[in-house]
């Protein structure tokens, strides 16, 4: 550098002309740590598992709709629906599946019974 050149407007060690401040305050606060504001980061409560018997009731109820000429799927749907309702009282999820399977099995059983009685006439 010669004596005719003006000095740099800022120190090259400090980017963008930001000079260290003598005040105790920072220009911007530091970012909050993960999980700040009272909430843990990405934490979810553990949910109880689904009842396998309730799932079986729902599946058999659906199967009884498509295979309505057979008596076995609606009866299994009714039995597993009752067992599934008992199973969901112990804290497992899936009560709606047990109730739906029980309802579908009952309705299809009545329809199959009416169909069989009409065929016997």
Jmol script that loads the backbone (N, CA, C; Angstrom):
load data "model"
ATOM      1  N   UNK A   1       0.833  -1.162   0.000  1.00  0.00           N
ATOM      2  CA  UNK A   1       0.000   0.000   0.000  1.00  0.00           C
ATOM      3  C   UNK A   1       0.888   1.239   0.000  1.00  0.00           C
ATOM      4  N   UNK A   2       0.513   2.136  -0.827  1.00  0.00           N
ATOM      5  CA  UNK A   2       1.270   3.389  -0.851  1.00  0.00           C
ATOM      6  C   UNK A   2       0.555   4.405   0.000  1.00  0.00           C
ATOM      7  N   UNK A   3       1.184   5.475   0.209  1.00  0.00           N
ATOM      8  CA  UNK A   3       0.605   6.492   1.081  1.00  0.00           C
ATOM      9  C   UNK A   3      -0.483   7.285   0.381  1.00  0.00           C
ATOM     10  N   UNK A   4      -0.605   7.220  -0.930  1.00  0.00           N
ATOM     11  CA  UNK A   4      -1.636   7.960  -1.651  1.00  0.00           C
ATOM     12  C   UNK A   4      -2.985   7.230  -1.654  1.00  0.00           C
ATOM     13  N   UNK A   5      -3.003   5.922  -1.396  1.00  0.00           N
ATOM     14  CA  UNK A   5      -4.253   5.167  -1.424  1.00  0.00           C
ATOM     15  C   UNK A   5      -5.007   5.346  -0.110  1.00  0.00           C
ATOM     16  N   UNK A   6      -6.352   5.444  -0.231  1.00  0.00           N
ATOM     17  CA  UNK A   6      -7.127   5.553   1.013  1.00  0.00           C
ATOM     18  C   UNK A   6      -7.156   4.196   1.719  1.00  0.00           C
ATOM     19  N   UNK A   7      -7.311   4.198   2.996  1.00  0.00           N
ATOM     20  CA  UNK A   7      -7.382   2.921   3.716  1.00  0.00           C
ATOM     21  C   UNK A   7      -8.711   2.224   3.418  1.00  0.00           C
ATOM     22  N   UNK A   8      -8.762   0.936   3.694  1.00  0.00           N
ATOM     23  CA  UNK A   8     -10.000   0.175   3.511  1.00  0.00           C
ATOM     24  C   UNK A   8     -11.090   0.755   4.407  1.00  0.00           C
ATOM     25  N   UNK A   9     -12.353   0.748   3.909  1.00  0.00           N
ATOM     26  CA  UNK A   9     -13.418   1.279   4.767  1.00  0.00           C
ATOM     27  C   UNK A   9     -13.718   0.361   5.958  1.00  0.00           C
ATOM     28  N   UNK A  10     -13.297  -0.867   5.858  1.00  0.00           N
ATOM     29  CA  UNK A  10     -13.521  -1.787   6.983  1.00  0.00           C
ATOM     30  C   UNK A  10     -12.354  -2.762   7.076  1.00  0.00           C
ATOM     31  N   UNK A  11     -12.294  -3.414   8.169  1.00  0.00           N
ATOM     32  CA  UNK A  11     -11.235  -4.391   8.401  1.00  0.00           C
ATOM     33  C   UNK A  11     -11.549  -5.641   7.591  1.00  0.00           C
ATOM     34  N   UNK A  12     -10.640  -6.181   6.776  1.00  0.00           N
ATOM     35  CA  UNK A  12     -10.933  -7.364   5.976  1.00  0.00           C
ATOM     36  C   UNK A  12     -11.206  -8.607   6.828  1.00  0.00           C
ATOM     37  N   UNK A  13     -10.781  -8.607   8.070  1.00  0.00           N
ATOM     38  CA  UNK A  13     -11.051  -9.754   8.931  1.00  0.00           C
ATOM     39  C   UNK A  13     -12.513  -9.789   9.365  1.00  0.00           C
ATOM     40  N   UNK A  14     -13.194  -8.660   9.327  1.00  0.00           N
ATOM     41  CA  UNK A  14     -14.611  -8.586   9.696  1.00  0.00           C
ATOM     42  C   UNK A  14     -15.429  -8.499   8.407  1.00  0.00           C
ATOM     43  N   UNK A  15     -16.193  -9.541   8.063  1.00  0.00           N
ATOM     44  CA  UNK A  15     -16.942  -9.517   6.800  1.00  0.00           C
ATOM     45  C   UNK A  15     -18.053  -8.490   6.824  1.00  0.00           C
ATOM     46  N   UNK A  16     -18.320  -7.949   5.675  1.00  0.00           N
ATOM     47  CA  UNK A  16     -19.417  -7.008   5.424  1.00  0.00           C
ATOM     48  C   UNK A  16     -19.359  -5.763   6.301  1.00  0.00           C
ATOM     49  N   UNK A  17     -18.221  -5.403   6.756  1.00  0.00           N
ATOM     50  CA  UNK A  17     -18.072  -4.152   7.475  1.00  0.00           C
ATOM     51  C   UNK A  17     -18.615  -4.177   8.886  1.00  0.00           C
ATOM     52  N   UNK A  18     -18.903  -5.330   9.445  1.00  0.00           N
ATOM     53  CA  UNK A  18     -19.411  -5.390  10.810  1.00  0.00           C
ATOM     54  C   UNK A  18     -18.235  -5.264  11.764  1.00  0.00           C
ATOM     55  N   UNK A  19     -18.274  -4.266  12.547  1.00  0.00           N
ATOM     56  CA  UNK A  19     -17.207  -4.031  13.507  1.00  0.00           C
ATOM     57  C   UNK A  19     -17.633  -4.584  14.868  1.00  0.00           C
ATOM     58  N   UNK A  20     -16.685  -5.125  15.613  1.00  0.00           N
ATOM     59  CA  UNK A  20     -17.055  -5.606  16.934  1.00  0.00           C
ATOM     60  C   UNK A  20     -17.576  -4.456  17.788  1.00  0.00           C
ATOM     61  N   UNK A  21     -18.580  -4.742  18.541  1.00  0.00           N
ATOM     62  CA  UNK A  21     -19.225  -3.721  19.350  1.00  0.00           C
ATOM     63  C   UNK A  21     -18.642  -3.753  20.753  1.00  0.00           C
ATOM     64  N   UNK A  22     -18.581  -2.587  21.356  1.00  0.00           N
ATOM     65  CA  UNK A  22     -18.103  -2.526  22.732  1.00  0.00           C
ATOM     66  C   UNK A  22     -19.265  -2.680  23.713  1.00  0.00           C
ATOM     67  N   UNK A  23     -20.525  -2.720  23.210  1.00  0.00           N
ATOM     68  CA  UNK A  23     -21.673  -2.873  24.111  1.00  0.00           C
ATOM     69  C   UNK A  23     -21.826  -4.343  24.500  1.00  0.00           C
ATOM     70  N   UNK A  24     -22.437  -4.618  25.631  1.00  0.00           N
ATOM     71  CA  UNK A  24     -22.606  -6.011  26.057  1.00  0.00           C
ATOM     72  C   UNK A  24     -23.708  -6.736  25.277  1.00  0.00           C
ATOM     73  N   UNK A  25     -24.455  -6.028  24.447  1.00  0.00           N
ATOM     74  CA  UNK A  25     -25.570  -6.635  23.714  1.00  0.00           C
ATOM     75  C   UNK A  25     -25.124  -7.047  22.315  1.00  0.00           C
ATOM     76  N   UNK A  26     -25.607  -8.191  21.861  1.00  0.00           N
ATOM     77  CA  UNK A  26     -25.322  -8.668  20.518  1.00  0.00           C
ATOM     78  C   UNK A  26     -26.353  -8.053  19.565  1.00  0.00           C
ATOM     79  N   UNK A  27     -26.040  -7.914  18.281  1.00  0.00           N
ATOM     80  CA  UNK A  27     -27.018  -7.331  17.355  1.00  0.00           C
ATOM     81  C   UNK A  27     -28.239  -8.244  17.164  1.00  0.00           C
ATOM     82  N   UNK A  28     -28.071  -9.546  17.205  1.00  0.00           N
ATOM     83  CA  UNK A  28     -29.177 -10.495  17.065  1.00  0.00           C
ATOM     84  C   UNK A  28     -29.026 -11.557  18.156  1.00  0.00           C
ATOM     85  N   UNK A  29     -30.139 -12.006  18.706  1.00  0.00           N
ATOM     86  CA  UNK A  29     -30.011 -13.064  19.721  1.00  0.00           C
ATOM     87  C   UNK A  29     -29.659 -14.386  19.045  1.00  0.00           C
ATOM     88  N   UNK A  30     -29.045 -15.277  19.772  1.00  0.00           N
ATOM     89  CA  UNK A  30     -28.716 -16.576  19.175  1.00  0.00           C
ATOM     90  C   UNK A  30     -29.993 -17.368  18.929  1.00  0.00           C
ATOM     91  N   UNK A  31     -29.983 -18.280  17.979  1.00  0.00           N
ATOM     92  CA  UNK A  31     -31.191 -19.065  17.709  1.00  0.00           C
ATOM     93  C   UNK A  31     -31.515 -19.966  18.899  1.00  0.00           C
ATOM     94  N   UNK A  32     -32.800 -20.259  19.096  1.00  0.00           N
ATOM     95  CA  UNK A  32     -33.158 -21.120  20.224  1.00  0.00           C
ATOM     96  C   UNK A  32     -32.675 -22.544  19.988  1.00  0.00           C
ATOM     97  N   UNK A  33     -32.375 -23.251  21.050  1.00  0.00           N
ATOM     98  CA  UNK A  33     -31.935 -24.642  20.878  1.00  0.00           C
ATOM     99  C   UNK A  33     -33.103 -25.511  20.423  1.00  0.00           C
ATOM    100  N   UNK A  34     -32.823 -26.680  19.846  1.00  0.00           N
ATOM    101  CA  UNK A  34     -33.919 -27.575  19.433  1.00  0.00           C
ATOM    102  C   UNK A  34     -34.777 -27.958  20.635  1.00  0.00           C
ATOM    103  N   UNK A  35     -36.059 -27.925  20.421  1.00  0.00           N
ATOM    104  CA  UNK A  35     -36.980 -28.279  21.491  1.00  0.00           C
ATOM    105  C   UNK A  35     -37.276 -27.119  22.418  1.00  0.00           C
ATOM    106  N   UNK A  36     -36.992 -25.896  21.978  1.00  0.00           N
ATOM    107  CA  UNK A  36     -37.262 -24.747  22.820  1.00  0.00           C
ATOM    108  C   UNK A  36     -38.761 -24.489  22.905  1.00  0.00           C
ATOM    109  N   UNK A  37     -39.136 -23.544  23.682  1.00  0.00           N
ATOM    110  CA  UNK A  37     -40.513 -23.126  23.887  1.00  0.00           C
ATOM    111  C   UNK A  37     -41.355 -24.203  24.568  1.00  0.00           C
ATOM    112  N   UNK A  38     -40.739 -25.099  25.313  1.00  0.00           N
ATOM    113  CA  UNK A  38     -41.478 -26.055  26.115  1.00  0.00           C
ATOM    114  C   UNK A  38     -41.897 -27.328  25.415  1.00  0.00           C
ATOM    115  N   UNK A  39     -41.554 -27.493  24.149  1.00  0.00           N
ATOM    116  CA  UNK A  39     -41.957 -28.687  23.419  1.00  0.00           C
ATOM    117  C   UNK A  39     -40.735 -29.502  23.037  1.00  0.00           C
ATOM    118  N   UNK A  40     -40.759 -30.802  23.267  1.00  0.00           N
ATOM    119  CA  UNK A  40     -39.622 -31.614  22.819  1.00  0.00           C
ATOM    120  C   UNK A  40     -39.647 -31.747  21.301  1.00  0.00           C
ATOM    121  N   UNK A  41     -38.496 -31.842  20.659  1.00  0.00           N
ATOM    122  CA  UNK A  41     -38.485 -31.912  19.205  1.00  0.00           C
ATOM    123  C   UNK A  41     -38.993 -33.263  18.696  1.00  0.00           C
ATOM    124  N   UNK A  42     -40.010 -33.227  17.873  1.00  0.00           N
ATOM    125  CA  UNK A  42     -40.545 -34.386  17.175  1.00  0.00           C
ATOM    126  C   UNK A  42     -40.952 -35.530  18.113  1.00  0.00           C
ATOM    127  N   UNK A  43     -41.375 -35.222  19.290  1.00  0.00           N
ATOM    128  CA  UNK A  43     -41.771 -36.278  20.220  1.00  0.00           C
ATOM    129  C   UNK A  43     -43.260 -36.571  20.049  1.00  0.00           C
ATOM    130  N   UNK A  44     -43.600 -37.838  20.014  1.00  0.00           N
ATOM    131  CA  UNK A  44     -44.991 -38.246  19.923  1.00  0.00           C
ATOM    132  C   UNK A  44     -45.262 -39.260  21.017  1.00  0.00           C
ATOM    133  N   UNK A  45     -46.467 -39.219  21.522  1.00  0.00           N
ATOM    134  CA  UNK A  45     -46.842 -40.172  22.550  1.00  0.00           C
ATOM    135  C   UNK A  45     -46.961 -41.565  21.935  1.00  0.00           C
ATOM    136  N   UNK A  46     -46.546 -42.550  22.677  1.00  0.00           N
ATOM    137  CA  UNK A  46     -46.652 -43.931  22.200  1.00  0.00           C
ATOM    138  C   UNK A  46     -48.114 -44.353  22.229  1.00  0.00           C
ATOM    139  N   UNK A  47     -48.567 -44.954  21.147  1.00  0.00           N
ATOM    140  CA  UNK A  47     -49.950 -45.397  21.063  1.00  0.00           C
ATOM    141  C   UNK A  47     -50.008 -46.897  21.284  1.00  0.00           C
ATOM    142  N   UNK A  48     -51.097 -47.361  21.901  1.00  0.00           N
ATOM    143  CA  UNK A  48     -51.225 -48.807  22.088  1.00  0.00           C
ATOM    144  C   UNK A  48     -51.434 -49.495  20.745  1.00  0.00           C
ATOM    145  N   UNK A  49     -51.109 -50.774  20.655  1.00  0.00           N
ATOM    146  CA  UNK A  49     -51.241 -51.482  19.378  1.00  0.00           C
ATOM    147  C   UNK A  49     -52.703 -51.775  19.049  1.00  0.00           C
ATOM    148  N   UNK A  50     -52.932 -52.072  17.782  1.00  0.00           N
ATOM    149  CA  UNK A  50     -54.269 -52.473  17.354  1.00  0.00           C
ATOM    150  C   UNK A  50     -54.553 -53.897  17.827  1.00  0.00           C
ATOM    151  N   UNK A  51     -55.818 -54.168  18.035  1.00  0.00           N
ATOM    152  CA  UNK A  51     -56.237 -55.515  18.405  1.00  0.00           C
ATOM    153  C   UNK A  51     -56.253 -56.374  17.146  1.00  0.00           C
ATOM    154  N   UNK A  52     -55.526 -57.477  17.180  1.00  0.00           N
ATOM    155  CA  UNK A  52     -55.494 -58.373  16.028  1.00  0.00           C
ATOM    156  C   UNK A  52     -56.832 -59.030  15.768  1.00  0.00           C
ATOM    157  N   UNK A  53     -57.588 -59.289  16.836  1.00  0.00           N
ATOM    158  CA  UNK A  53     -58.902 -59.914  16.679  1.00  0.00           C
ATOM    159  C   UNK A  53     -59.877 -58.929  16.034  1.00  0.00           C
ATOM    160  N   UNK A  54     -59.763 -57.642  16.381  1.00  0.00           N
ATOM    161  CA  UNK A  54     -60.623 -56.631  15.763  1.00  0.00           C
ATOM    162  C   UNK A  54     -60.311 -56.496  14.275  1.00  0.00           C
ATOM    163  N   UNK A  55     -59.034 -56.561  13.917  1.00  0.00           N
ATOM    164  CA  UNK A  55     -58.647 -56.510  12.505  1.00  0.00           C
ATOM    165  C   UNK A  55     -59.215 -57.721  11.766  1.00  0.00           C
ATOM    166  N   UNK A  56     -59.143 -58.900  12.393  1.00  0.00           N
ATOM    167  CA  UNK A  56     -59.681 -60.115  11.772  1.00  0.00           C
ATOM    168  C   UNK A  56     -61.188 -60.000  11.572  1.00  0.00           C
ATOM    169  N   UNK A  57     -61.880 -59.391  12.517  1.00  0.00           N
ATOM    170  CA  UNK A  57     -63.324 -59.200  12.383  1.00  0.00           C
ATOM    171  C   UNK A  57     -63.647 -58.299  11.195  1.00  0.00           C
ATOM    172  N   UNK A  58     -62.892 -57.221  11.053  1.00  0.00           N
ATOM    173  CA  UNK A  58     -63.118 -56.287   9.950  1.00  0.00           C
ATOM    174  C   UNK A  58     -62.849 -56.955   8.605  1.00  0.00           C
ATOM    175  N   UNK A  59     -61.764 -57.707   8.523  1.00  0.00           N
ATOM    176  CA  UNK A  59     -61.417 -58.381   7.271  1.00  0.00           C
ATOM    177  C   UNK A  59     -62.456 -59.439   6.916  1.00  0.00           C
ATOM    178  N   UNK A  60     -62.893 -60.212   7.904  1.00  0.00           N
ATOM    179  CA  UNK A  60     -63.920 -61.233   7.636  1.00  0.00           C
ATOM    180  C   UNK A  60     -65.256 -60.593   7.277  1.00  0.00           C
ATOM    181  N   UNK A  61     -65.561 -59.449   7.872  1.00  0.00           N
ATOM    182  CA  UNK A  61     -66.785 -58.732   7.506  1.00  0.00           C
ATOM    183  C   UNK A  61     -66.740 -58.257   6.064  1.00  0.00           C
ATOM    184  N   UNK A  62     -65.582 -57.743   5.641  1.00  0.00           N
ATOM    185  CA  UNK A  62     -65.438 -57.340   4.237  1.00  0.00           C
ATOM    186  C   UNK A  62     -65.499 -58.548   3.307  1.00  0.00           C
ATOM    187  N   UNK A  63     -64.873 -59.626   3.718  1.00  0.00           N
ATOM    188  CA  UNK A  63     -64.894 -60.831   2.884  1.00  0.00           C
ATOM    189  C   UNK A  63     -66.305 -61.383   2.771  1.00  0.00           C
ATOM    190  N   UNK A  64     -67.096 -61.243   3.829  1.00  0.00           N
ATOM    191  CA  UNK A  64     -68.462 -61.778   3.785  1.00  0.00           C
ATOM    192  C   UNK A  64     -69.343 -60.982   2.822  1.00  0.00           C
ATOM    193  N   UNK A  65     -68.996 -59.732   2.556  1.00  0.00           N
ATOM    194  CA  UNK A  65     -69.756 -58.947   1.576  1.00  0.00           C
ATOM    195  C   UNK A  65     -69.512 -59.490   0.174  1.00  0.00           C
ATOM    196  N   UNK A  66     -68.261 -59.804  -0.132  1.00  0.00           N
ATOM    197  CA  UNK A  66     -67.922 -60.251  -1.472  1.00  0.00           C
ATOM    198  C   UNK A  66     -68.207 -61.731  -1.709  1.00  0.00           C
ATOM    199  N   UNK A  67     -68.268 -62.514  -0.643  1.00  0.00           N
ATOM    200  CA  UNK A  67     -68.527 -63.939  -0.756  1.00  0.00           C
ATOM    201  C   UNK A  67     -69.767 -64.247   0.088  1.00  0.00           C
ATOM    202  N   UNK A  68     -70.869 -63.613  -0.251  1.00  0.00           N
ATOM    203  CA  UNK A  68     -72.070 -63.691   0.575  1.00  0.00           C
ATOM    204  C   UNK A  68     -72.765 -65.047   0.507  1.00  0.00           C
ATOM    205  N   UNK A  69     -72.417 -65.880  -0.454  1.00  0.00           N
ATOM    206  CA  UNK A  69     -73.077 -67.185  -0.556  1.00  0.00           C
ATOM    207  C   UNK A  69     -72.525 -68.169   0.473  1.00  0.00           C
ATOM    208  N   UNK A  70     -71.370 -67.873   1.027  1.00  0.00           N
ATOM    209  CA  UNK A  70     -70.798 -68.750   2.039  1.00  0.00           C
ATOM    210  C   UNK A  70     -71.246 -68.306   3.426  1.00  0.00           C
ATOM    211  N   UNK A  71     -71.395 -69.239   4.321  1.00  0.00           N
ATOM    212  CA  UNK A  71     -71.853 -68.943   5.672  1.00  0.00           C
ATOM    213  C   UNK A  71     -70.674 -68.704   6.611  1.00  0.00           C
ATOM    214  N   UNK A  72     -69.494 -69.188   6.263  1.00  0.00           N
ATOM    215  CA  UNK A  72     -68.352 -69.164   7.172  1.00  0.00           C
ATOM    216  C   UNK A  72     -67.832 -67.746   7.469  1.00  0.00           C
ATOM    217  N   UNK A  73     -67.560 -66.878   6.476  1.00  0.00           N
ATOM    218  CA  UNK A  73     -66.997 -65.556   6.805  1.00  0.00           C
ATOM    219  C   UNK A  73     -67.894 -64.703   7.711  1.00  0.00           C
ATOM    220  N   UNK A  74     -69.231 -64.654   7.507  1.00  0.00           N
ATOM    221  CA  UNK A  74     -70.018 -63.835   8.431  1.00  0.00           C
ATOM    222  C   UNK A  74     -70.004 -64.367   9.864  1.00  0.00           C
ATOM    223  N   UNK A  75     -69.999 -65.668  10.017  1.00  0.00           N
ATOM    224  CA  UNK A  75     -69.976 -66.246  11.368  1.00  0.00           C
ATOM    225  C   UNK A  75     -68.644 -65.938  12.045  1.00  0.00           C
ATOM    226  N   UNK A  76     -67.567 -66.056  11.311  1.00  0.00           N
ATOM    227  CA  UNK A  76     -66.247 -65.722  11.870  1.00  0.00           C
ATOM    228  C   UNK A  76     -66.181 -64.234  12.206  1.00  0.00           C
ATOM    229  N   UNK A  77     -66.785 -63.388  11.347  1.00  0.00           N
ATOM    230  CA  UNK A  77     -66.788 -61.948  11.613  1.00  0.00           C
ATOM    231  C   UNK A  77     -67.551 -61.637  12.894  1.00  0.00           C
ATOM    232  N   UNK A  78     -68.647 -62.325  13.134  1.00  0.00           N
ATOM    233  CA  UNK A  78     -69.427 -62.088  14.353  1.00  0.00           C
ATOM    234  C   UNK A  78     -68.633 -62.537  15.583  1.00  0.00           C
ATOM    235  N   UNK A  79     -68.056 -63.725  15.520  1.00  0.00           N
ATOM    236  CA  UNK A  79     -67.302 -64.252  16.669  1.00  0.00           C
ATOM    237  C   UNK A  79     -66.081 -63.380  16.973  1.00  0.00           C
ATOM    238  N   UNK A  80     -65.310 -63.047  15.947  1.00  0.00           N
ATOM    239  CA  UNK A  80     -64.118 -62.220  16.180  1.00  0.00           C
ATOM    240  C   UNK A  80     -64.491 -60.787  16.543  1.00  0.00           C
ATOM    241  N   UNK A  81     -65.663 -60.317  16.100  1.00  0.00           N
ATOM    242  CA  UNK A  81     -66.116 -58.985  16.496  1.00  0.00           C
ATOM    243  C   UNK A  81     -66.403 -58.908  17.979  1.00  0.00           C
ATOM    244  N   UNK A  82     -67.042 -59.945  18.508  1.00  0.00           N
ATOM    245  CA  UNK A  82     -67.320 -59.975  19.950  1.00  0.00           C
ATOM    246  C   UNK A  82     -66.011 -60.074  20.737  1.00  0.00           C
ATOM    247  N   UNK A  83     -65.107 -60.938  20.281  1.00  0.00           N
ATOM    248  CA  UNK A  83     -63.809 -61.057  20.953  1.00  0.00           C
ATOM    249  C   UNK A  83     -62.983 -59.776  20.826  1.00  0.00           C
ATOM    250  N   UNK A  84     -63.109 -59.107  19.677  1.00  0.00           N
ATOM    251  CA  UNK A  84     -62.392 -57.853  19.474  1.00  0.00           C
ATOM    252  C   UNK A  84     -62.892 -56.744  20.380  1.00  0.00           C
ATOM    253  N   UNK A  85     -64.201 -56.703  20.622  1.00  0.00           N
ATOM    254  CA  UNK A  85     -64.737 -55.702  21.553  1.00  0.00           C
ATOM    255  C   UNK A  85     -64.208 -55.943  22.967  1.00  0.00           C
ATOM    256  N   UNK A  86     -64.106 -57.197  23.363  1.00  0.00           N
ATOM    257  CA  UNK A  86     -63.537 -57.505  24.677  1.00  0.00           C
ATOM    258  C   UNK A  86     -62.050 -57.138  24.722  1.00  0.00           C
ATOM    259  N   UNK A  87     -61.368 -57.364  23.625  1.00  0.00           N
ATOM    260  CA  UNK A  87     -59.935 -57.067  23.558  1.00  0.00           C
ATOM    261  C   UNK A  87     -59.661 -55.567  23.608  1.00  0.00           C
ATOM    262  N   UNK A  88     -60.528 -54.761  22.998  1.00  0.00           N
ATOM    263  CA  UNK A  88     -60.303 -53.309  22.989  1.00  0.00           C
ATOM    264  C   UNK A  88     -60.643 -52.675  24.334  1.00  0.00           C
ATOM    265  N   UNK A  89     -61.374 -53.363  25.175  1.00  0.00           N
ATOM    266  CA  UNK A  89     -61.636 -52.821  26.517  1.00  0.00           C
ATOM    267  C   UNK A  89     -60.387 -52.846  27.382  1.00  0.00           C
ATOM    268  N   UNK A  90     -59.427 -53.686  27.021  1.00  0.00           N
ATOM    269  CA  UNK A  90     -58.190 -53.768  27.799  1.00  0.00           C
ATOM    270  C   UNK A  90     -57.177 -52.692  27.402  1.00  0.00           C
ATOM    271  N   UNK A  91     -57.550 -51.797  26.511  1.00  0.00           N
ATOM    272  CA  UNK A  91     -56.672 -50.677  26.169  1.00  0.00           C
ATOM    273  C   UNK A  91     -56.130 -50.702  24.759  1.00  0.00           C
ATOM    274  N   UNK A  92     -56.394 -51.738  24.009  1.00  0.00           N
ATOM    275  CA  UNK A  92     -55.913 -51.777  22.630  1.00  0.00           C
ATOM    276  C   UNK A  92     -56.825 -50.949  21.737  1.00  0.00           C
ATOM    277  N   UNK A  93     -56.282 -50.518  20.605  1.00  0.00           N
ATOM    278  CA  UNK A  93     -57.068 -49.744  19.646  1.00  0.00           C
ATOM    279  C   UNK A  93     -57.780 -50.675  18.675  1.00  0.00           C
ATOM    280  N   UNK A  94     -58.785 -50.140  17.967  1.00  0.00           N
ATOM    281  CA  UNK A  94     -59.451 -50.895  16.926  1.00  0.00           C
ATOM    282  C   UNK A  94     -60.896 -51.233  17.227  1.00  0.00           C
ATOM    283  N   UNK A  95     -61.508 -50.491  18.145  1.00  0.00           N
ATOM    284  CA  UNK A  95     -62.903 -50.771  18.471  1.00  0.00           C
ATOM    285  C   UNK A  95     -63.795 -50.590  17.247  1.00  0.00           C
ATOM    286  N   UNK A  96     -63.497 -49.591  16.444  1.00  0.00           N
ATOM    287  CA  UNK A  96     -64.316 -49.352  15.245  1.00  0.00           C
ATOM    288  C   UNK A  96     -64.247 -50.532  14.286  1.00  0.00           C
ATOM    289  N   UNK A  97     -63.093 -51.204  14.220  1.00  0.00           N
ATOM    290  CA  UNK A  97     -62.981 -52.361  13.330  1.00  0.00           C
ATOM    291  C   UNK A  97     -63.796 -53.539  13.861  1.00  0.00           C
ATOM    292  N   UNK A  98     -63.787 -53.720  15.182  1.00  0.00           N
ATOM    293  CA  UNK A  98     -64.567 -54.811  15.769  1.00  0.00           C
ATOM    294  C   UNK A  98     -66.059 -54.571  15.576  1.00  0.00           C
ATOM    295  N   UNK A  99     -66.496 -53.337  15.789  1.00  0.00           N
ATOM    296  CA  UNK A  99     -67.921 -53.010  15.632  1.00  0.00           C
ATOM    297  C   UNK A  99     -68.333 -53.132  14.166  1.00  0.00           C
ATOM    298  N   UNK A 100     -67.505 -52.641  13.259  1.00  0.00           N
ATOM    299  CA  UNK A 100     -67.825 -52.723  11.833  1.00  0.00           C
ATOM    300  C   UNK A 100     -67.857 -54.169  11.353  1.00  0.00           C
ATOM    301  N   UNK A 101     -66.906 -54.975  11.768  1.00  0.00           N
ATOM    302  CA  UNK A 101     -66.903 -56.395  11.396  1.00  0.00           C
ATOM    303  C   UNK A 101     -68.101 -57.129  11.963  1.00  0.00           C
ATOM    304  N   UNK A 102     -68.453 -56.808  13.201  1.00  0.00           N
ATOM    305  CA  UNK A 102     -69.632 -57.417  13.829  1.00  0.00           C
ATOM    306  C   UNK A 102     -70.902 -57.029  13.092  1.00  0.00           C
ATOM    307  N   UNK A 103     -71.017 -55.761  12.723  1.00  0.00           N
ATOM    308  CA  UNK A 103     -72.208 -55.295  11.999  1.00  0.00           C
ATOM    309  C   UNK A 103     -72.298 -55.913  10.607  1.00  0.00           C
ATOM    310  N   UNK A 104     -71.171 -55.918   9.880  1.00  0.00           N
ATOM    311  CA  UNK A 104     -71.204 -56.505   8.531  1.00  0.00           C
ATOM    312  C   UNK A 104     -71.503 -57.995   8.586  1.00  0.00           C
ATOM    313  N   UNK A 105     -70.909 -58.694   9.544  1.00  0.00           N
ATOM    314  CA  UNK A 105     -71.172 -60.124   9.682  1.00  0.00           C
ATOM    315  C   UNK A 105     -72.621 -60.407  10.035  1.00  0.00           C
ATOM    316  N   UNK A 106     -73.200 -59.568  10.890  1.00  0.00           N
ATOM    317  CA  UNK A 106     -74.597 -59.768  11.279  1.00  0.00           C
ATOM    318  C   UNK A 106     -75.545 -59.517  10.108  1.00  0.00           C
ATOM    319  N   UNK A 107     -75.333 -58.436   9.404  1.00  0.00           N
ATOM    320  CA  UNK A 107     -76.211 -58.102   8.276  1.00  0.00           C
ATOM    321  C   UNK A 107     -76.108 -59.163   7.183  1.00  0.00           C
ATOM    322  N   UNK A 108     -74.911 -59.578   6.850  1.00  0.00           N
ATOM    323  CA  UNK A 108     -74.737 -60.584   5.807  1.00  0.00           C
ATOM    324  C   UNK A 108     -75.301 -61.931   6.260  1.00  0.00           C
ATOM    325  N   UNK A 109     -75.174 -62.259   7.546  1.00  0.00           N
ATOM    326  CA  UNK A 109     -75.752 -63.508   8.048  1.00  0.00           C
ATOM    327  C   UNK A 109     -77.262 -63.513   7.892  1.00  0.00           C
ATOM    328  N   UNK A 110     -77.901 -62.387   8.196  1.00  0.00           N
ATOM    329  CA  UNK A 110     -79.359 -62.296   8.033  1.00  0.00           C
ATOM    330  C   UNK A 110     -79.733 -62.414   6.558  1.00  0.00           C
ATOM    331  N   UNK A 111     -78.981 -61.763   5.687  1.00  0.00           N
ATOM    332  CA  UNK A 111     -79.276 -61.837   4.257  1.00  0.00           C
ATOM    333  C   UNK A 111     -79.081 -63.258   3.713  1.00  0.00           C
ATOM    334  N   UNK A 112     -78.035 -63.943   4.157  1.00  0.00           N
ATOM    335  CA  UNK A 112     -77.812 -65.326   3.724  1.00  0.00           C
ATOM    336  C   UNK A 112     -78.916 -66.225   4.255  1.00  0.00           C
ATOM    337  N   UNK A 113     -79.353 -66.002   5.493  1.00  0.00           N
ATOM    338  CA  UNK A 113     -80.438 -66.801   6.062  1.00  0.00           C
ATOM    339  C   UNK A 113     -81.737 -66.599   5.287  1.00  0.00           C
ATOM    340  N   UNK A 114     -82.049 -65.354   4.930  1.00  0.00           N
ATOM    341  CA  UNK A 114     -83.252 -65.071   4.129  1.00  0.00           C
ATOM    342  C   UNK A 114     -83.125 -65.728   2.762  1.00  0.00           C
ATOM    343  N   UNK A 115     -81.959 -65.669   2.166  1.00  0.00           N
ATOM    344  CA  UNK A 115     -81.731 -66.267   0.864  1.00  0.00           C
ATOM    345  C   UNK A 115     -81.900 -67.794   0.925  1.00  0.00           C
ATOM    346  N   UNK A 116     -81.385 -68.412   1.962  1.00  0.00           N
ATOM    347  CA  UNK A 116     -81.514 -69.865   2.110  1.00  0.00           C
ATOM    348  C   UNK A 116     -82.978 -70.258   2.346  1.00  0.00           C
ATOM    349  N   UNK A 117     -83.687 -69.491   3.167  1.00  0.00           N
ATOM    350  CA  UNK A 117     -85.106 -69.798   3.429  1.00  0.00           C
ATOM    351  C   UNK A 117     -85.952 -69.622   2.170  1.00  0.00           C
ATOM    352  N   UNK A 118     -85.650 -68.614   1.360  1.00  0.00           N
ATOM    353  CA  UNK A 118     -86.387 -68.429   0.105  1.00  0.00           C
ATOM    354  C   UNK A 118     -86.057 -69.551  -0.906  1.00  0.00           C
ATOM    355  N   UNK A 119     -84.861 -70.064  -0.860  1.00  0.00           N
ATOM    356  CA  UNK A 119     -84.488 -71.142  -1.788  1.00  0.00           C
ATOM    357  C   UNK A 119     -85.150 -72.452  -1.404  1.00  0.00           C
ATOM    358  N   UNK A 120     -85.477 -72.634  -0.125  1.00  0.00           N
ATOM    359  CA  UNK A 120     -86.089 -73.881   0.345  1.00  0.00           C
ATOM    360  C   UNK A 120     -87.599 -73.919   0.069  1.00  0.00           C
ATOM    361  N   UNK A 121     -88.214 -72.857  -0.275  1.00  0.00           N
ATOM    362  CA  UNK A 121     -89.663 -72.838  -0.524  1.00  0.00           C
ATOM    363  C   UNK A 121     -90.019 -73.569  -1.747  1.00  0.00           C
TER     364      UNK A 121
END
end "model"
wireframe off; spacefill off
backbone 0.3
color backbone group
